[in-house]
Amino acid sequence: MRARVSILAALAVSVTSAVIFASSGIESEARPKQRDFIIAGSDGYGTQECLASQSSCGRIVADAWCEAKGFKSALAYRQLDRDEITGSASTARGKPVDSFLISCKD
């Protein structure tokens, strides 16, 4: 009888440990990190010219931005609509500056 209780107790501890380990977030570290950056087009790095026109240099600028921030490459990039950002975006001569979203990944 004591052997059965000991086996059941050991089994319960093992199952509990497995559940805690699985939900501890260790597996979430294995997933690639992603981070979004909102960039003003007036930053001086050519973002407005390349990203707004959807030209071939857009990917180059987005990848370079992500690499400068310690990420591997850009996952996506696009121009933001004016209603997607707050009034805290910079302006040039009283005119709102276009802003862009760059999503970076590891």
N, C-alpha and C positions, 0 to 999 in steps of 0.2 A: 504494500500500500504506500509506504514512504517513497519507494522508488518511482511510483507513478506520479506522486505529488511533485517530486523533484524534477522529473522529466517535463511535466506540465509547466512548472514554474520556469524552467530553463527555456522552454518553447515560448512562453509568454514574454519573457525578457528579450529573446531573440526577435520576435515579431515586433515588439515595441521599439527596439533599437533600429530595426529596418525601416519602420515608418518614420521615425524621427530623422534618420539619415536621409531618406528620400525627400522629405519636406524641408530639409535644412537649407536649401538654396544652392547646394554644391553643383547640381546639374545646371542651374541657371548661369553659372560662370562659364560653362562650356559653350553657351550660345554666343554668337558674335554680338558685340556691343554696337549700338546705333545711337547716334546723337544728331539732333537737328540744330542748325545754326541759321539765324536770320541776319542777313548782311545788307547794309545800305549800299545802293549802287554807286554812291559817291565815295567809296572807301579808297579809291585810287589804284586798285589792282586790276582794273579792266572788267570787273564783274558786270557792270551795266551793259557795256558793248557786247560782250560775249553771251551772257545769259539771257538778256532780253531778246536778242535777235535769233536765238536758237541756232546760232552758227556752230561750226565744228569746234571752235575754240571753247565752247561752253563746257564740254566734258573736261578739257584740259584745266580750265580755271577751277572747276568744282573739285577735281581730283587733287590739284595743287593746294587748295584751301584745306581739304581734309588731311592731306599729308602734313601740312604745317601745324595742324592741331593734334597730330599724333595718331591719326587713323590711317587705314590702308588705302581707302579710295572712297569716292562718292557713290552712294547708292542711288540717289536721285537729286535733281535740282530743278527749280522752277521759279518763275516770277510770282510774287505774292500780289493778290488783289489789295487795293487800298483798305477794304473793310476787314481784311484778315489781320491787320496789325493795329496797334494802338497809336495814339497821337504822339508817342515818344520817339518816333522815327525822325531822323534829321531832315532838314529842309535846305534847299539851296536857293537863296534869293527869294524866300517866301513861298517857293513852289515845293510841294512834297517830292522827295526823292524816291525812285522806285526801290523796292526791297526784294530780296531774293531769299529763298529757302534752299539750303544745301543740307542733305541728309548724308552723314558719313557713317561708314561701317569699318569694323576691324577685319 
